[in-house]
Amino acid sequence: MPIGIIIARYLKVSETAGAAWFYLHVACQSSAYVIGVAGWATGIKLGKDSPGITYHKHRNIGITLFCLGTLQVLALLLRPKPEHKYRMYWNFYHWTVGYAIIILAIINIYEGFDVLDGQKNWKWAYTGIIICLGAIAALLEAITWLIVLRRKKAVRSDKYGNGENGVNGYGNRSHQTV
């Protein structure tokens, strides 16, 4: 799931990516949803097979994740066109729910590690992966800002360049002072 967000956030600014970023984002997030549903179903099965053993926090976060993930998938059916007046609100919803899902998923995975009790190697490996993805995202954020600022600077220099009328906009006429 974090990779899908990284793709959407940082590949979108690439002029060469075109619409590919969107399809990669959808593919990553769809596979994350399928894996999440499989995890949710596994949790239900394990819960049925283990009467009297309940990990309330892990279960409740898992149910919340399933609901939010399903809501996010269903919201794609209501996605307005980019020029629609409600698209800004839909984007805000999509971003907010998406990041909430990421945060809850990370928390719930750590809760799951606590359920495993004693499997510290998995917890350390996962922590390393999260740190690595965070570092990659921070680096890509810096690169993205550099790209965006350079584009804005290029647009400004084109806007205020010499143009047709010369440097000062008066062409061959002299500038009149008041």
Long-range contacts (C-beta under 8 A, 24 or more apart in sequence): 1-28, 1-29, 1-32, 1-36, 1-101, 1-102, 1-105, 2-102, 2-130, 2-133, 2-137, 3-28, 3-133, 4-28, 4-29, 4-32, 5-98, 5-99, 5-102, 6-133, 6-136, 6-137, 6-140, 9-137, 9-140, 9-141, 9-144, 10-137, 10-140, 10-141, 10-143, 10-144, 13-144, 13-147, 13-148, 30-73, 33-69, 33-72, 33-73, 36-65, 36-66, 36-69, 36-105, 37-66, 37-69, 40-65, 40-66, 55-111, 55-115, 57-111, 58-108, 58-111, 58-112, 58-114, 58-115, 61-104, 61-107, 61-108, 61-111, 62-108, 64-104, 65-101, 65-104, 65-105, 65-108, 68-97, 68-100, 68-101, 68-104, 69-101, 71-97, 72-97, 72-98, 72-101, 106-130
